[in-house]
Amino acid sequence: MSETAQKLTSEEMTLTSSAQSKIVELMSQVEGDEVKGVRVYVAGSGCSGPSFGMTFATKFEENDSILEGEGFTIIVDAGAMGILKGVEIDFVDTGVGGASFVFNNLAPAGGCGTCGSSSAQGGGCS
């Protein structure tokens, strides 16, 4: 863990037991010790709000916060934490090809009003 990283509390981020198990499983499949943890990130915005994702991280950044568990480390930067505060990350497997991490308890995104998809409506967001 980074010496400057702030530890996250359960009020800031939680993982269900299903999500914890899946992350431990994925971490066990990584060879070597280059991967430091799983980075949770926020990307994009727009009419449907921000997108959330996860990727392996090979280093800690200066503004990272850390959630450590048995066999895993979750890493989140300060910008993403502003949006993710209070999130519960779950792993849901609904069958063949239907497995994914789900981000619960997030405040609704403001969006950008109405979004038209046809050129007659002007397209994009208004």
Helices and strands as residue ranges (DSSP letters): E 6-7, E 13-15, H 17-28, E 37-43, E 51-57, E 64-69, E 72-77, H 78-84, E 87-93, E 99-104, E 115-116, G 119-121, E 124-125
